[in-house]
């Protein structure tokens, strides 16, 4: 049994829109013997402001996050590749000239992990004794794949889930079209990218598309909902927890709430 403590940074999207993802991540970690602490006072990591060019606002949120997570030297586990990437790569960039927060940002960057990355690379776990009787396909979100460099870890975990059949997604590494503010500013392009992604998902015949980034899952869930598709969106933590596919937490088309994004399929 693994004995280790971690800080779980659930992220603002998980806390406000998809809290079950945070609960699932905590349950999987605890099942592996990890003590999970959720620090009080965490808010947004500052990524939307950073991406929008409002770096002063992003710094204010980043300072707060550093203050909260800096109260412990335990690893920080984030069930979102994009938020983990923000903390690891862009906090040091934001505070490069800051003699106080610069070193703190660098120190935190060295102990921030995306959820699946932590399970495989830090804990050495690829089989978490989960069962999920469904046909699954995996979408590799941009920040998780290209920012954090998380490549094989989610597939390693999903391929060892009992009773699940993992099928390859055509164009699995192509963007779903979300990109945060991109979906708002360039809705037509975002909608076209989403449409292609959903076509590929439905082509697999999967019961659910699995991802590591709640924001992308929300975006795809919105498109699937508008199509009237039976395909659900699920975070990898929900699969590894072993949710009953026919249970109340995973109704057809409602693995994540429909996204309010403006990128209707065009």
C-alpha positions as protocol buffer text, in pm:
chain_id: "A"
residue {
  index: 1
  type: UNK
  ca { x: 0 y: 0 z: 0 }
}
residue {
  index: 2
  type: UNK
  ca { x: 136 y: 340 z: -102 }
}
residue {
  index: 3
  type: UNK
  ca { x: 180 y: 590 z: 179 }
}
residue {
  index: 4
  type: UNK
  ca { x: 198 y: 945 z: 52 }
}
residue {
  index: 5
  type: UNK
  ca { x: 14 y: 1275 z: 88 }
}
residue {
  index: 6
  type: UNK
  ca { x: -84 y: 1501 z: -199 }
}
residue {
  index: 7
  type: UNK
  ca { x: -257 y: 1832 z: -243 }
}
residue {
  index: 8
  type: UNK
  ca { x: -551 y: 1806 z: -484 }
}
residue {
  index: 9
  type: UNK
  ca { x: -606 y: 2123 z: -686 }
}
residue {
  index: 10
  type: UNK
  ca { x: -952 y: 2047 z: -821 }
}
residue {
  index: 11
  type: UNK
  ca { x: -964 y: 2363 z: -1043 }
}
residue {
  index: 12
  type: UNK
  ca { x: -1250 y: 2611 z: -1070 }
}
residue {
  index: 13
  type: UNK
  ca { x: -1422 y: 2430 z: -1359 }
}
residue {
  index: 14
  type: UNK
  ca { x: -1434 y: 2104 z: -1166 }
}
residue {
  index: 15
  type: UNK
  ca { x: -1555 y: 2269 z: -847 }
}
residue {
  index: 16
  type: UNK
  ca { x: -1829 y: 2469 z: -1019 }
}
residue {
  index: 17
  type: UNK
  ca { x: -1940 y: 2252 z: -1312 }
}
residue {
  index: 18
  type: UNK
  ca { x: -1810 y: 1895 z: -1279 }
}
residue {
  index: 19
  type: UNK
  ca { x: -1748 y: 1824 z: -910 }
}
residue {
  index: 20
  type: UNK
  ca { x: -1777 y: 1448 z: -963 }
}
residue {
  index: 21
  type: UNK
  ca { x: -1443 y: 1459 z: -1144 }
}
residue {
  index: 22
  type: UNK
  ca { x: -1275 y: 1592 z: -831 }
}
residue {
  index: 23
  type: UNK
  ca { x: -1447 y: 1333 z: -613 }
}
residue {
  index: 24
  type: UNK
  ca { x: -1345 y: 1055 z: -851 }
}
residue {
  index: 25
  type: UNK
  ca { x: -981 y: 1169 z: -853 }
}
residue {
  index: 26
  type: UNK
  ca { x: -975 y: 1174 z: -474 }
}
residue {
  index: 27
  type: UNK
  ca { x: -1138 y: 830 z: -450 }
}
residue {
  index: 28
  type: UNK
  ca { x: -887 y: 671 z: -689 }
}
residue {
  index: 29
  type: UNK
  ca { x: -593 y: 823 z: -504 }
}
residue {
  index: 30
  type: UNK
  ca { x: -727 y: 716 z: -166 }
}
residue {
  index: 31
  type: UNK
  ca { x: -787 y: 363 z: -294 }
}
residue {
  index: 32
  type: UNK
  ca { x: -416 y: 351 z: -373 }
}
residue {
  index: 33
  type: UNK
  ca { x: -329 y: 455 z: -18 }
}
residue {
  index: 34
  type: UNK
  ca { x: -264 y: 821 z: -90 }
}
residue {
  index: 35
  type: UNK
  ca { x: -378 y: 1078 z: 165 }
}
residue {
  index: 36
  type: UNK
  ca { x: -561 y: 1355 z: -22 }
}
residue {
  index: 37
  type: UNK
  ca { x: -569 y: 1709 z: 112 }
}
residue {
  index: 38
  type: UNK
  ca { x: -774 y: 1980 z: -58 }
}
residue {
  index: 39
  type: UNK
  ca { x: -629 y: 2314 z: 55 }
}
residue {
  index: 40
  type: UNK
  ca { x: -886 y: 2575 z: 146 }
}
residue {
  index: 41
  type: UNK
  ca { x: -900 y: 2904 z: -40 }
}
residue {
  index: 42
  type: UNK
  ca { x: -800 y: 2784 z: -386 }
}
residue {
  index: 43
  type: UNK
  ca { x: -966 y: 2967 z: -673 }
}
residue {
  index: 44
  type: UNK
  ca { x: -873 y: 2997 z: -1043 }
}
residue {
  index: 45
  type: UNK
  ca { x: -514 y: 2930 z: -1147 }
}
residue {
  index: 46
  type: UNK
  ca { x: -528 y: 3238 z: -1371 }
}
residue {
  index: 47
  type: UNK
  ca { x: -513 y: 3062 z: -1706 }
}
residue {
  index: 48
  type: UNK
  ca { x: -805 y: 3248 z: -1875 }
}
residue {
  index: 49
  type: UNK
  ca { x: -654 y: 3585 z: -1785 }
}
residue {
  index: 50
  type: UNK
  ca { x: -309 y: 3470 z: -1897 }
}
residue {
  index: 51
  type: UNK
  ca { x: -437 y: 3345 z: -2231 }
}
residue {
  index: 52
  type: UNK
  ca { x: -631 y: 3668 z: -2282 }
}
residue {
  index: 53
  type: UNK
  ca { x: -319 y: 3878 z: -2231 }
}
residue {
  index: 54
  type: UNK
  ca { x: -419 y: 4013 z: -1889 }
}
residue {
  index: 55
  type: UNK
  ca { x: -96 y: 3913 z: -1722 }
}
residue {
  index: 56
  type: UNK
  ca { x: -128 y: 4146 z: -1422 }
}
residue {
  index: 57
  type: UNK
  ca { x: -460 y: 3983 z: -1335 }
}
residue {
  index: 58
  type: UNK
  ca { x: -309 y: 3640 z: -1397 }
}
residue {
  index: 59
  type: UNK
  ca { x: -20 y: 3725 z: -1162 }
}
residue {
  index: 60
  type: UNK
  ca { x: -261 y: 3822 z: -886 }
}
residue {
  index: 61
  type: UNK
  ca { x: -436 y: 3485 z: -909 }
}
residue {
  index: 62
  type: UNK
  ca { x: -106 y: 3302 z: -944 }
}
residue {
  index: 63
  type: UNK
  ca { x: 35 y: 3470 z: -632 }
}
residue {
  index: 64
  type: UNK
  ca { x: -268 y: 3355 z: -436 }
}
residue {
  index: 65
  type: UNK
  ca { x: -232 y: 3000 z: -570 }
}
residue {
  index: 66
  type: UNK
  ca { x: 138 y: 2998 z: -481 }
}
residue {
  index: 67
  type: UNK
  ca { x: 57 y: 3123 z: -131 }
}
residue {
  index: 68
  type: UNK
  ca { x: -198 y: 2848 z: -74 }
}
residue {
  index: 69
  type: UNK
  ca { x: -9 y: 2556 z: -230 }
}
residue {
  index: 70
  type: UNK
  ca { x: 318 y: 2678 z: -80 }
}
residue {
  index: 71
  type: UNK
  ca { x: 197 y: 2599 z: 271 }
}
residue {
  index: 72
  type: UNK
  ca { x: 293 y: 2235 z: 206 }
}
residue {
  index: 73
  type: UNK
  ca { x: 572 y: 2072 z: 10 }
}
residue {
  index: 74
  type: UNK
  ca { x: 349 y: 1778 z: -88 }
}
residue {
  index: 75
  type: UNK
  ca { x: 302 y: 1703 z: -460 }
}
residue {
  index: 76
  type: UNK
  ca { x: 12 y: 1884 z: -627 }
}
residue {
  index: 77
  type: UNK
  ca { x: -223 y: 1669 z: -835 }
}
residue {
  index: 78
  type: UNK
  ca { x: -445 y: 1844 z: -1090 }
}
residue {
  index: 79
  type: UNK
  ca { x: -727 y: 1664 z: -1279 }
}
residue {
  index: 80
  type: UNK
  ca { x: -678 y: 1905 z: -1568 }
}
residue {
  index: 81
  type: UNK
  ca { x: -388 y: 1904 z: -1809 }
}
residue {
  index: 82
  type: UNK
  ca { x: -436 y: 2270 z: -1903 }
}
residue {
  index: 83
  type: UNK
  ca { x: -434 y: 2399 z: -1543 }
}
residue {
  index: 84
  type: UNK
  ca { x: -136 y: 2179 z: -1454 }
}
residue {
  index: 85
  type: UNK
  ca { x: 44 y: 2316 z: -1760 }
}
residue {
  index: 86
  type: UNK
  ca { x: -39 y: 2672 z: -1656 }
}
residue {
  index: 87
  type: UNK
  ca { x: 119 y: 2624 z: -1314 }
}
residue {
  index: 88
  type: UNK
  ca { x: 420 y: 2428 z: -1433 }
}
residue {
  index: 89
  type: UNK
  ca { x: 519 y: 2622 z: -1746 }
}
residue {
  index: 90
  type: UNK
  ca { x: 366 y: 2967 z: -1719 }
}
residue {
  index: 91
  type: UNK
  ca { x: 396 y: 3056 z: -1350 }
}
residue {
  index: 92
  type: UNK
  ca { x: 777 y: 3067 z: -1383 }
}
residue {
  index: 93
  type: UNK
  ca { x: 728 y: 3281 z: -1693 }
}
residue {
  index: 94
  type: UNK
  ca { x: 496 y: 3521 z: -1510 }
}
residue {
  index: 95
  type: UNK
  ca { x: 739 y: 3565 z: -1222 }
}
residue {
  index: 96
  type: UNK
  ca { x: 1070 y: 3545 z: -1408 }
}
residue {
  index: 97
  type: UNK
  ca { x: 1173 y: 3890 z: -1280 }
}
residue {
  index: 98
  type: UNK
  ca { x: 1020 y: 3856 z: -932 }
}
residue {
  index: 99
  type: UNK
  ca { x: 1284 y: 3780 z: -665 }
}
residue {
  index: 100
  type: UNK
  ca { x: 1021 y: 3653 z: -421 }
}
residue {
  index: 101
  type: UNK
  ca { x: 763 y: 3467 z: -628 }
}
residue {
  index: 102
  type: UNK
  ca { x: 1001 y: 3359 z: -903 }
}
residue {
  index: 103
  type: UNK
  ca { x: 1178 y: 3094 z: -692 }
}
residue {
  index: 104
  type: UNK
  ca { x: 847 y: 2988 z: -541 }
}
residue {
  index: 105
  type: UNK
  ca { x: 698 y: 2940 z: -888 }
}
residue {
  index: 106
  type: UNK
  ca { x: 996 y: 2731 z: -995 }
}
residue {
  index: 107
  type: UNK
  ca { x: 972 y: 2517 z: -682 }
}
residue {
  index: 108
  type: UNK
  ca { x: 601 y: 2454 z: -729 }
}
residue {
  index: 109
  type: UNK
  ca { x: 649 y: 2373 z: -1098 }
}
residue {
  index: 110
  type: UNK
  ca { x: 870 y: 2082 z: -998 }
}
residue {
  index: 111
  type: UNK
  ca { x: 596 y: 1909 z: -800 }
}
residue {
  index: 112
  type: UNK
  ca { x: 283 y: 1964 z: -1010 }
}
residue {
  index: 113
  type: UNK
  ca { x: 133 y: 1662 z: -1184 }
}
residue {
  index: 114
  type: UNK
  ca { x: -162 y: 1601 z: -1411 }
}
residue {
  index: 115
  type: UNK
  ca { x: -375 y: 1321 z: -1260 }
}
residue {
  index: 116
  type: UNK
  ca { x: -282 y: 1033 z: -1492 }
}
residue {
  index: 117
  type: UNK
  ca { x: 80 y: 1150 z: -1498 }
}
residue {
  index: 118
  type: UNK
  ca { x: 95 y: 1125 z: -1119 }
}
residue {
  index: 119
  type: UNK
  ca { x: -51 y: 775 z: -1113 }
}
residue {
  index: 120
  type: UNK
  ca { x: 191 y: 636 z: -1372 }
}
residue {
  index: 121
  type: UNK
  ca { x: 509 y: 841 z: -1335 }
}
residue {
  index: 122
  type: UNK
  ca { x: 510 y: 913 z: -961 }
}
residue {
  index: 123
  type: UNK
  ca { x: 323 y: 614 z: -815 }
}
residue {
  index: 124
  type: UNK
  ca { x: 422 y: 362 z: -1081 }
}
residue {
  index: 125
  type: UNK
  ca { x: 62 y: 245 z: -1118 }
}
residue {
  index: 126
  type: UNK
  ca { x: -94 y: 141 z: -1448 }
}
residue {
  index: 127
  type: UNK
  ca { x: -354 y: -100 z: -1310 }
}
residue {
  index: 128
  type: UNK
  ca { x: -575 y: 55 z: -1041 }
}
residue {
  index: 129
  type: UNK
  ca { x: -808 y: -247 z: -1023 }
}
residue {
  index: 130
  type: UNK
  ca { x: -1094 y: -68 z: -1196 }
}
residue {
  index: 131
  type: UNK
  ca { x: -1379 y: -224 z: -1391 }
}
residue {
  index: 132
  type: UNK
  ca { x: -1582 y: -32 z: -1646 }
}
residue {
  index: 133
  type: UNK
  ca { x: -1793 y: -240 z: -1888 }
}
residue {
  index: 134
  type: UNK
  ca { x: -1808 y: -13 z: -2189 }
}
residue {
  index: 135
  type: UNK
  ca { x: -1649 y: 66 z: -2525 }
}
residue {
  index: 136
  type: UNK
  ca { x: -1418 y: 365 z: -2472 }
}
residue {
  index: 137
  type: UNK
  ca { x: -1211 y: 595 z: -2691 }
}
residue {
  index: 138
  type: UNK
  ca { x: -950 y: 846 z: -2574 }
}
residue {
  index: 139
  type: UNK
  ca { x: -909 y: 1209 z: -2682 }
}
residue {
  index: 140
  type: UNK
  ca { x: -567 y: 1365 z: -2614 }
}
residue {
  index: 141
  type: UNK
  ca { x: -623 y: 1728 z: -2517 }
}
residue {
  index: 142
  type: UNK
  ca { x: -372 y: 1981 z: -2648 }
}
residue {
  index: 143
  type: UNK
  ca { x: -239 y: 2115 z: -2318 }
}
residue {
  index: 144
  type: UNK
  ca { x: -216 y: 1768 z: -2166 }
}
residue {
  index: 145
  type: UNK
  ca { x: -31 y: 1629 z: -2468 }
}
residue {
  index: 146
  type: UNK
  ca { x: 177 y: 1920 z: -2596 }
}
residue {
  index: 147
  type: UNK
  ca { x: 207 y: 2130 z: -2284 }
}
residue {
  index: 148
  type: UNK
  ca { x: 253 y: 1871 z: -2010 }
}
residue {
  index: 149
  type: UNK
  ca { x: 396 y: 1606 z: -2240 }
}
residue {
  index: 150
  type: UNK
  ca { x: 152 y: 1344 z: -2113 }
}
residue {
  index: 151
  type: UNK
  ca { x: 139 y: 1088 z: -2394 }
}
residue {
  index: 152
  type: UNK
  ca { x: 114 y: 720 z: -2302 }
}
residue {
  index: 153
  type: UNK
  ca { x: 2 y: 748 z: -1940 }
}
residue {
  index: 154
  type: UNK
  ca { x: -377 y: 776 z: -1997 }
}
residue {
  index: 155
  type: UNK
  ca { x: -374 y: 493 z: -2252 }
}
residue {
  index: 156
  type: UNK
  ca { x: -164 y: 275 z: -2022 }
}
residue {
  index: 157
  type: UNK
  ca { x: -425 y: 318 z: -1750 }
}
residue {
  index: 158
  type: UNK
  ca { x: -733 y: 278 z: -1969 }
}
residue {
  index: 159
  type: UNK
  ca { x: -599 y: -30 z: -2145 }
}
residue {
  index: 160
  type: UNK
  ca { x: -587 y: -211 z: -1810 }
}
residue {
  index: 161
  type: UNK
  ca { x: -942 y: -133 z: -1701 }
}
residue {
  index: 162
  type: UNK
  ca { x: -1131 y: -457 z: -1670 }
}
residue {
  index: 163
  type: UNK
  ca { x: -1435 y: -518 z: -1892 }
}
residue {
  index: 164
  type: UNK
  ca { x: -1356 y: -207 z: -2098 }
}
residue {
  index: 165
  type: UNK
  ca { x: -1277 y: -213 z: -2467 }
}
residue {
  index: 166
  type: UNK
  ca { x: -1048 y: 72 z: -2572 }
}
residue {
  index: 167
  type: UNK
  ca { x: -1077 y: 166 z: -2939 }
}
residue {
  index: 168
  type: UNK
  ca { x: -850 y: 408 z: -3120 }
}
residue {
  index: 169
  type: UNK
  ca { x: -990 y: 750 z: -3202 }
}
residue {
  index: 170
  type: UNK
  ca { x: -908 y: 878 z: -3553 }
}
residue {
  index: 171
  type: UNK
  ca { x: -729 y: 1210 z: -3517 }
}
residue {
  index: 172
  type: UNK
  ca { x: -698 y: 1154 z: -3143 }
}
residue {
  index: 173
  type: UNK
  ca { x: -430 y: 1422 z: -3107 }
}
residue {
  index: 174
  type: UNK
  ca { x: -620 y: 1686 z: -3306 }
}
residue {
  index: 175
  type: UNK
  ca { x: -772 y: 1977 z: -3115 }
}
residue {
  index: 176
  type: UNK
  ca { x: -1140 y: 1956 z: -3026 }
}
residue {
  index: 177
  type: UNK
  ca { x: -1177 y: 2327 z: -3101 }
}
residue {
  index: 178
  type: UNK
  ca { x: -1214 y: 2455 z: -2748 }
}
residue {
  index: 179
  type: UNK
  ca { x: -892 y: 2637 z: -2662 }
}
residue {
  index: 180
  type: UNK
  ca { x: -1058 y: 2854 z: -2399 }
}
residue {
  index: 181
  type: UNK
  ca { x: -1105 y: 3204 z: -2541 }
}
residue {
  index: 182
  type: UNK
  ca { x: -1044 y: 3065 z: -2890 }
}
residue {
  index: 183
  type: UNK
  ca { x: -1393 y: 2910 z: -2888 }
}
residue {
  index: 184
  type: UNK
  ca { x: -1540 y: 3251 z: -2807 }
}
residue {
  index: 185
  type: UNK
  ca { x: -1334 y: 3468 z: -3039 }
}
residue {
  index: 186
  type: UNK
  ca { x: -1333 y: 3229 z: -3335 }
}
residue {
  index: 187
  type: UNK
  ca { x: -1660 y: 3044 z: -3297 }
}
residue {
  index: 188
  type: UNK
  ca { x: -1690 y: 2942 z: -3662 }
}
residue {
  index: 189
  type: UNK
  ca { x: -1348 y: 2777 z: -3670 }
}
residue {
  index: 190
  type: UNK
  ca { x: -1403 y: 2625 z: -3326 }
}
residue {
  index: 191
  type: UNK
  ca { x: -1737 y: 2482 z: -3436 }
}
residue {
  index: 192
  type: UNK
  ca { x: -1585 y: 2329 z: -3750 }
}
residue {
  index: 193
  type: UNK
  ca { x: -1307 y: 2167 z: -3549 }
}
residue {
  index: 194
  type: UNK
  ca { x: -1558 y: 2035 z: -3298 }
}
residue {
  index: 195
  type: UNK
  ca { x: -1775 y: 1890 z: -3574 }
}
residue {
  index: 196
  type: UNK
  ca { x: -1481 y: 1696 z: -3717 }
}
residue {
  index: 197
  type: UNK
  ca { x: -1386 y: 1570 z: -3372 }
}
residue {
  index: 198
  type: UNK
  ca { x: -1740 y: 1451 z: -3300 }
}
residue {
  index: 199
  type: UNK
  ca { x: -1761 y: 1277 z: -3637 }
}
residue {
  index: 200
  type: UNK
  ca { x: -1448 y: 1083 z: -3548 }
}
residue {
  index: 201
  type: UNK
  ca { x: -1578 y: 999 z: -3201 }
}
residue {
  index: 202
  type: UNK
  ca { x: -1908 y: 865 z: -3333 }
}
residue {
  index: 203
  type: UNK
  ca { x: -1722 y: 669 z: -3601 }
}
residue {
  index: 204
  type: UNK
  ca { x: -1556 y: 458 z: -3329 }
}
residue {
  index: 205
  type: UNK
  ca { x: -1888 y: 329 z: -3199 }
}
residue {
  index: 206
  type: UNK
  ca { x: -1772 y: 414 z: -2847 }
}
residue {
  index: 207
  type: UNK
  ca { x: -2009 y: 446 z: -2555 }
}
residue {
  index: 208
  type: UNK
  ca { x: -1793 y: 724 z: -2412 }
}
residue {
  index: 209
  type: UNK
  ca { x: -1502 y: 947 z: -2504 }
}
residue {
  index: 210
  type: UNK
  ca { x: -1250 y: 980 z: -2222 }
}
residue {
  index: 211
  type: UNK
  ca { x: -1019 y: 1275 z: -2160 }
}
residue {
  index: 212
  type: UNK
  ca { x: -791 y: 1435 z: -1902 }
}
residue {
  index: 213
  type: UNK
  ca { x: -912 y: 1793 z: -1934 }
}
residue {
  index: 214
  type: UNK
  ca { x: -1260 y: 1890 z: -1807 }
}
residue {
  index: 215
  type: UNK
  ca { x: -1283 y: 2199 z: -2030 }
}
residue {
  index: 216
  type: UNK
  ca { x: -1239 y: 1993 z: -2348 }
}
residue {
  index: 217
  type: UNK
  ca { x: -1486 y: 1735 z: -2217 }
}
residue {
  index: 218
  type: UNK
  ca { x: -1740 y: 2011 z: -2156 }
}
residue {
  index: 219
  type: UNK
  ca { x: -1690 y: 2141 z: -2509 }
}
residue {
  index: 220
  type: UNK
  ca { x: -1737 y: 1798 z: -2664 }
}
residue {
  index: 221
  type: UNK
  ca { x: -2030 y: 1720 z: -2435 }
}
residue {
  index: 222
  type: UNK
  ca { x: -2207 y: 2031 z: -2560 }
}
residue {
  index: 223
  type: UNK
  ca { x: -2164 y: 1924 z: -2921 }
}
residue {
  index: 224
  type: UNK
  ca { x: -2274 y: 1567 z: -2853 }
}
residue {
  index: 225
  type: UNK
  ca { x: -2577 y: 1692 z: -2661 }
}
residue {
  index: 226
  type: UNK
  ca { x: -2684 y: 1914 z: -2950 }
}
residue {
  index: 227
  type: UNK
  ca { x: -2648 y: 1620 z: -3188 }
}
residue {
  index: 228
  type: UNK
  ca { x: -2865 y: 1402 z: -2968 }
}
residue {
  index: 229
  type: UNK
  ca { x: -2577 y: 1155 z: -2952 }
}
residue {
  index: 230
  type: UNK
  ca { x: -2572 y: 859 z: -2715 }
}
residue {
  index: 231
  type: UNK
  ca { x: -2196 y: 905 z: -2660 }
}
residue {
  index: 232
  type: UNK
  ca { x: -2096 y: 1030 z: -2314 }
}
residue {
  index: 233
  type: UNK
  ca { x: -1791 y: 1226 z: -2206 }
}
residue {
  index: 234
  type: UNK
  ca { x: -1600 y: 1103 z: -1903 }
}
residue {
  index: 235
  type: UNK
  ca { x: -1288 y: 1212 z: -1726 }
}
residue {
  index: 236
  type: UNK
  ca { x: -1026 y: 941 z: -1685 }
}
residue {
  index: 237
  type: UNK
  ca { x: -1067 y: 959 z: -1307 }
}
residue {
  index: 238
  type: UNK
  ca { x: -1435 y: 866 z: -1341 }
}
residue {
  index: 239
  type: UNK
  ca { x: -1344 y: 559 z: -1546 }
}
residue {
  index: 240
  type: UNK
  ca { x: -1068 y: 454 z: -1308 }
}
residue {
  index: 241
  type: UNK
  ca { x: -1306 y: 486 z: -1015 }
}
residue {
  index: 242
  type: UNK
  ca { x: -1527 y: 229 z: -1188 }
}
residue {
  index: 243
  type: UNK
  ca { x: -1859 y: 404 z: -1242 }
}
residue {
  index: 244
  type: UNK
  ca { x: -2147 y: 188 z: -1364 }
}
residue {
  index: 245
  type: UNK
  ca { x: -2205 y: 311 z: -1722 }
}
residue {
  index: 246
  type: UNK
  ca { x: -2579 y: 280 z: -1667 }
}
residue {
  index: 247
  type: UNK
  ca { x: -2574 y: 457 z: -1334 }
}
residue {
  index: 248
  type: UNK
  ca { x: -2729 y: 798 z: -1260 }
}
residue {
  index: 249
  type: UNK
  ca { x: -2391 y: 973 z: -1280 }
}
residue {
  index: 250
  type: UNK
  ca { x: -2342 y: 883 z: -1644 }
}
residue {
  index: 251
  type: UNK
  ca { x: -2664 y: 923 z: -1839 }
}
residue {
  index: 252
  type: UNK
  ca { x: -2643 y: 916 z: -2220 }
}
residue {
  index: 253
  type: UNK
  ca { x: -2499 y: 1243 z: -2343 }
}
residue {
  index: 254
  type: UNK
  ca { x: -2446 y: 1369 z: -1988 }
}
residue {
  index: 255
  type: UNK
  ca { x: -2111 y: 1244 z: -1868 }
}
residue {
  index: 256
  type: UNK
  ca { x: -2033 y: 1615 z: -1834 }
}
residue {
  index: 257
  type: UNK
  ca { x: -2286 y: 1899 z: -1847 }
}
residue {
  index: 258
  type: UNK
  ca { x: -2354 y: 2044 z: -2192 }
}
residue {
  index: 259
  type: UNK
  ca { x: -2112 y: 2323 z: -2270 }
}
residue {
  index: 260
  type: UNK
  ca { x: -2241 y: 2679 z: -2301 }
}
residue {
  index: 261
  type: UNK
  ca { x: -1978 y: 2752 z: -2567 }
}
residue {
  index: 262
  type: UNK
  ca { x: -2095 y: 2952 z: -2870 }
}
residue {
  index: 263
  type: UNK
  ca { x: -1942 y: 2713 z: -3121 }
}
residue {
  index: 264
  type: UNK
  ca { x: -2257 y: 2545 z: -3249 }
}
residue {
  index: 265
  type: UNK
  ca { x: -2171 y: 2309 z: -3531 }
}
residue {
  index: 266
  type: UNK
  ca { x: -2162 y: 2507 z: -3849 }
}
